[in-house]
Amino acid sequence: MKAALLGTLLLLLCIFGCSSGTIYDAFPELEESGLHAVVFVTDINEEANHAYLDALLAIQHSSPIETHVATASEHAVEAGQFEITTYPCLILMEDQEVRLKIEGSYPLEIIEEKLLTEVNRFSKESWMRSIQKVDKA
């Protein structure tokens, strides 16, 4: 009986704890350079998500940002990799590094401000890198 219980526990641990999936398996385009935003939600139709999705739509028109939406139920492993504790959650990444993480319910204006600040910082840094490349040539 103990052996069967131990075997079952080990199997469950391996199934839920030994997953080799990564955010890059779910969204391979995140490995590309540039800015990527991933919004993790529990239910796509939930009211709290609207501010996050609206902020991304507003910023996407004027900025080079790739957007992705992931449901917590389908991407639990990936959400765990970012240590997400509250939904909705926005992760802004550049070159596989997290630049911004916003968790929980916020008004649209707050999300837009935080996102725009980081996107502008990215744009300025990209511009500076391009100038440095020209200077070296």
C-alpha positions in Angstrom: 0.0 0.0 0.0 2.8 2.4 0.9 4.7 1.6 -2.3 1.6 2.3 -4.4 1.0 5.6 -2.6 4.6 6.6 -3.0 4.6 5.7 -6.7 1.4 7.7 -7.2 2.9 10.7 -5.5 6.1 10.5 -7.5 4.1 10.2 -10.7 2.0 13.3 -9.8 5.2 15.3 -8.9 6.7 14.4 -12.2 3.5 15.3 -14.1 3.0 18.7 -12.4 6.5 19.6 -11.3 8.9 18.2 -13.9 7.4 19.9 -16.9 10.1 20.9 -19.3 7.9 23.4 -21.1 9.0 27.0 -21.2 7.4 30.2 -22.3 9.4 29.9 -25.5 7.7 26.5 -26.3 4.3 28.2 -26.0 5.4 31.4 -27.8 8.5 30.8 -29.9 8.4 34.3 -31.3 9.5 35.6 -27.9 13.0 34.5 -28.7 13.1 37.1 -31.5 14.6 40.5 -30.7 12.3 43.4 -30.0 9.6 44.1 -27.5 7.0 41.4 -26.7 4.0 41.7 -24.3 2.3 38.7 -22.9 -1.0 39.2 -21.0 -1.9 36.3 -18.7 -5.6 36.1 -18.0 -7.9 33.6 -16.2 -10.9 34.2 -18.5 -10.5 36.2 -21.8 -14.0 37.8 -21.3 -13.3 38.9 -17.7 -13.9 42.7 -17.2 -10.5 43.2 -15.4 -8.7 42.2 -18.6 -10.1 45.0 -20.7 -7.8 47.6 -19.4 -4.7 45.5 -20.2 -5.9 44.6 -23.7 -7.0 48.2 -24.4 -3.6 49.5 -23.3 -1.8 47.1 -25.6 -4.0 48.1 -28.5 -3.4 51.8 -27.9 0.4 51.4 -27.7 0.6 48.8 -30.5 -0.5 51.5 -33.0 2.5 53.7 -32.3 5.2 51.2 -31.1 7.0 48.2 -32.4 5.5 45.7 -29.9 4.4 42.1 -30.4 1.4 41.1 -28.3 0.3 37.7 -27.0 -2.5 36.6 -24.8 -2.3 33.5 -22.6 -5.0 31.9 -20.4 -3.9 30.7 -17.0 -5.6 27.3 -17.5 -3.7 26.6 -20.8 -0.4 28.2 -19.8 0.0 27.4 -16.1 3.6 26.3 -16.4 4.6 29.4 -18.3 2.8 31.6 -15.7 4.7 29.8 -13.0 8.0 30.7 -14.7 7.1 34.3 -14.2 5.9 33.7 -10.6 2.5 35.2 -11.4 0.3 35.3 -8.3 -2.5 37.7 -9.5 -4.4 37.9 -12.7 -4.5 39.6 -15.1 -0.8 40.0 -15.5 1.2 41.7 -18.2 4.8 40.7 -18.9 6.9 43.0 -21.2 10.0 41.3 -22.5 12.9 42.4 -24.6 15.6 39.9 -25.8 14.2 37.2 -23.4 14.5 39.6 -20.4 11.5 40.8 -18.4 11.4 44.6 -18.5 8.0 45.1 -16.8 5.6 43.1 -14.9 2.2 44.4 -13.9 -0.2 42.2 -11.8 -3.8 42.7 -10.8 -6.6 45.0 -11.7 -5.6 48.6 -12.5 -7.3 51.4 -14.4 -6.4 51.7 -18.1 -4.5 55.0 -17.5 -2.1 53.4 -15.0 -1.3 50.4 -17.3 -0.8 52.7 -20.3 1.5 55.0 -18.4 3.7 52.1 -17.1 3.7 50.4 -20.5 4.4 53.6 -22.4 7.3 54.6 -20.1 9.0 51.2 -20.7 8.3 51.2 -24.5 9.7 54.8 -24.8 12.8 53.7 -22.8 13.2 50.7 -25.2 12.9 53.0 -28.2 15.5 55.4 -26.9 17.9 52.6 -26.1 17.4 51.1 -29.6 18.1 54.5 -31.1 21.3 54.9 -29.0 22.5 51.4 -30.0 22.0 52.2 -33.7 24.0 55.4 -33.3 26.8 53.5 -31.6 26.9 50.9 -34.4 27.2 53.7 -37.0 30.0 55.4 -35.0 31.9 52.1 -34.9 31.7 51.6 -38.6 
